[in-house]
Each structure stands twice: as structure tokens, then as C-alpha cells.
Amino acid sequence: MPDIDDIWDDDEDRQHCAGHGERRPAAARAVQQPSAVREALEAWIAADKADDDARELCERADGEGWSDDPTGSSHITAAFTRANEAWRRARELRDAALSSAGEQGWRPIETGPTSLPGSMTCVIVAYENERGRRFSRQAWYMLHYPLSVDDVEVMADCGPYDSDEGVRYVTGFFEECDHADYDEAYRPFSMKLLGWRPMPAPPASTKGER
């Protein structure tokens, strides 16, 4: 089965961001419910192939001049019908996988971690991109956290601005982003958030490990 990176869309739409310190790498991965996610991924790959096959058949028919032929037209219609059915199944399995994941510890996005003001907490969020595809990745939940901003209008709806300090006290879920002046920078999470869960604990050390 292809690696998850082969079908993950890396959305490059960048918004205003602010930050400080050394940038940490962000991990993107599928929601971890192995059997359900594996089945959903395989269905998504199959649907993508069925869609490509239908489009290639349509282009071939146009190029060879038989797209208007009754027999040719029926083949094209059947190909797109198979692709549509494959997409329907893929979306059903995707939603089932996310629902199963929710039962295993996903929490409402409206809650956020319990933390002290001025803190930032590393979490995992589930999100949906502009194509309707759902994934999970690392994010940061900030509670009244001071972020340096270059422009008073940046992230105006994320919290109050302190003009003396040049910071905005932000609250919400944030993702890392690139910034010319900061090694570590953040922006409000750009995709539709579906839920969050705490980061898992690291593996326990084995006996005798140093």
C-alpha cells in the first residue's frame, strides 16, 4: 500500500503568522485507527484510479472521434458511473474511520486542553481540507499566549493586542508556518477543525536503557 505521504495533499495556502524561537517540524499523518484507515485509504486509491481511468477513456474517445458513437458513449458513461460509486464508497469509509477514531478519544474542538493562561500545548487535531479529505496532524493550543506580531491587524480575532509589548494574547488552535524574521512562527489553523486529542505519551523506557 502506498505511503500516506503519497496521497496527502500538502496545502500551501499561507496566511499571516507570528512567533518566536526555533521552528519545530510538524508531523502530518492519517488518523490512527489502523484497520479502518487502511480500508479507507485503499478505497480512496481505488476511487482515484477509477476516476483517472474514466478521464483517460473520455480523452481517448475525443481524440479518436468515437465519443458520440452510441457504443462509445455507453462505455464512457459506465466508466464515470464506476468512478462515482468508488468515490461514494471511499467517502463512506473515510467518515466511518473518523467516527471510529472519535470513539477512541477525539474531543470536541470547542473545548481545548485544560491549561494555564500563557501556555501552549502540543496536541493532535483532526481536520478537513478544501477537497473534503480528512487527516490529522500536530498542532498547538494556545491560551492567552503572547505572540509577537508585526501588524496590529494580524490575527485580530484571536485575542487582545498589547501595543506596549507588541504582542497579541492569542487563544485557539495554531499551526507552525514560515516567517522571514522568526525561527519559530505560528498562524491560526487554516483548515476546518473536526476534533483534537492529547499527544500520546512516549514509549516507556526498556530495562537497562541509558
N, C-alpha and C positions, 0 to 999 in steps of 0.2 A: 504494500500500500504506500502511496506517495507520502513524503514527509508533510507535516501540517503546513510548513512554510510554502509548499508548492501551491496551496490553494488559498492561503491567507492573503487578503488584499491589504497592502500597506498604504493606507490613505495618507496622502501627503499634504492635505489642506492645512496650512499653518495659520494660526491666529496670533494675536498679541500674547506675549508671555513675559514673565518676570521671574527673578530668582537670585541665587547666590551659590557659592561653594563649588565643589567638584561634581560634575554630572554623573549620575549613575545610569547604567544601561537598563532599558525597560524590556521586560520579557513578555512576548505575545505567544499565546498558546490556546488550544481549544479547551472548552470546559471539560474538566477531567472526570468523566463518567465512562470508563474505557469501552465497555461493550456497546452501550448506546451511542456513544460518539463515533466509534469505529463504523457502526452500521450507517449512521447518518452521513459520515464522510464518504463512504463507499457509494451511497445513493447519490450524493451531490456530484461526485466524479462521474458516475454513470449518466446523470442528467446533463452534465456539461458536455459529455461526449455525444449524447443523443442530439443535443442542440447543434453542435458543430456538424454532425453528420447531415442533419436536415438542411442546414445552411449551405453546405457543400453541394448537396444534391440539387438545391434550388439554383445555385450559381452554375452548376454543370448544365442543367436544363436550359437556362437562359443562354449559355454560351453555345450549346449545340442546337438550339432552336426548337426544342420539343416541350417547353414549359406549358404551352397552350394545348398540346395534344391531350385528349381525354385520359388516355392511359398514363401519360407522364404526369398530368395534373393530379391524378389519384395517388400516384406514388409520393409526390411532394406532400400532399395533404396528410397521408398516412405517416410520413416521417415526422412532420411537425406535431401530429397528434401523439405520437410516441414520446417526443421530447416534452410536450406539455404534461403528459401523465408522469413522466420521470421527475419533472420538477415538482409536481404536486406531492409525489411520494417523498422526495428529498426534503421538502419543507415540513411535511408532517413528522418525519423522523428527527429533523433538527429541533422542532418545537418539543417533541417528546423528550429528547435528550436534555434540553434546558429545563424542562419541567421536572425531570428526574433529579437533575442537579440541584434544583431548588429545594427538593425534599431532603437533600443531603447537607443543607447548611447555608444556602443562599438567603440573604436577608434583604428586606425592603430598602431601596435606595434612599428613601426619606429618613431613615433612622441615622445612619452613620455610626462609627465607633464611639464608644464612651471614652472620652479623653479630656484632658485638662486644657483650658484656653491657652493658646500659644503653642500648641503641639501639632505635629504632623505624624500621621500613622500610615505605614505601608499596608495596603490591602490588595485584594484581588477583586476586580469588578467584571461583571458580565455586561456586554454591550452589543448593540445592533448598528451596523454601518449603513451607509446610504443605499446600499443594494439589498438591504434586508437580511444580510448574513450576520450570524451571531457568533461571538467569540468571547474570550476572557483574557485579561492581561493585568499586569501590575499597575497600580495607581496609588495616589496619596490622598488621604483625607486630612484636610487642614481645618483646625478650629480656632478662629480668631488669630490666625497666624500672620506675622508681619512679613510681607513680601515687598522688596524694593521695586518701584515702578518708575519708568521714565516719563510717563504721561499720566496726569491725574485722571484721564478718561479711561485708561486701561483697566479692564475688569471692574467697571464702575458698579455693577450689580452684585459683586462678590463680597463687599464689606466696606466699612468706613475708611476714608483716606486721612492720613496724618501728614499734613503739609510740613510740619517742623522736621519730622523724621524722613519724609519722602517715601513712606511705606503705606501699603493698603493692608488692613487687617482682614484677611480673607477667610471664608468658611465654605467648605464644599469639597467635591472630589476633583483632583487635579492630575494632569499627566505631564511628564517631562517633555521639554521641547528645546530646540536650539536657539541660542541667543548670542549675538556678537560680543556682548560685554560681560556675560556671566558664564562660568563653567557649569553651573547648575541652575536651570531655569524651568519654570512651570507655567502652565496655562490651564484654564478650566477644561475639563474633559470634553472633547469635541463631538463624541458620538452619543447616541441615545443610550443612557444607562438603564440596565434592567435589574441589577441587584449587586450586592457586594458580600464578601466573606473575608474573615481574617486570614492573614498569611499563615500557612501551616508551620508548625514547629520544625526546626531542623532535625535530621536523624539523630537518635541517641548515639553517644559515643560507644564504641565497642570496648570490651575489656582489654586493658593493656595499651590502649591508644594514647599517644602522647601529643 
